Amino acid sequence: MAQAVEEWYKQMPIITRSYLTAAVVTTIGCSLEIISPYHLYLNPKLVVKQYQFWRLITNFLYFRKMDLDFMFHMFFLARYCKLLEENSFRGRTADFFYMLLFGASVLTGIVLVGGMIPYLAASFAKIIFLSNSLTFMMVYVWSKQNPFIHMSFLGLFTFTAAYLPWVLLGFSVLVGASAWVDLLGMIAGHAYYFLEDVYPQMTGRRPLKTPSFIKAMFADEAVVVARPANVRFAPPADELHGD
């Protein structure tokens, strides 16, 4: 059993494995009181005035207490993050990382702006961890890119993947969870889907092109080797990479 789990873990693509590991370690550390959630949550005042920039990252790693809701989100993270990275973003790790960075930025921006709007500030002030929202964003993007896949919810009824975010949103409401968290993930996911898949088809422009410095961080991105003018043929690939 342990060997099977180890093999499953090792076969995960790099971004999924790294995010899942960081989330589990952070949540377990908080449950064992090794780490304090008060040092992790999103607090704009502490970020700006005391330069605690790590909060912009750590608030996406803590999934609250280890209960059934935690297990659900770990399942969603392991499943849909992996599906996206291995299929839609296969061979494009940098693009996948940029998608997560975009989603995290949109979610943070929504919370910061919402906290300055009268009558809504109190509601947004309660959103201090955005890990669930980022996970929900991945579910939303996957459902948009695979809308015709047939799915079943707990064996009760079947539906196509296009309705998966709405089914999960309804389930969250039924179990008493905050719908705001899921809705924020859907907003961020739709923003990415529109700018990456819809807008380029409408205009021919791609506003979310991955920056070159992010591409340089990942080895699976294609590297273009310029051929000198006085060379008729480029050398074989094995000579470029060495033994």
BELHU-V707015 format. One record per helix or strand of 2 or more residues. SS is the DSSP state (h for helix, s for strand). FROM is the first residue (numbers start at 1). TO is the last residue. If there is no record, write none. Layout:
<<SS;FROM;TO> <SS;FROM;TO>>
This chain:
<<h;2;10> <h;14;31> <h;37;39> <h;44;49> <h;55;58> <h;68;88> <h;93;114> <h;121;125> <h;131;145> <s;150;153> <s;157;160> <h;161;174> <h;179;203> <h;212;215> <h;237;241>>
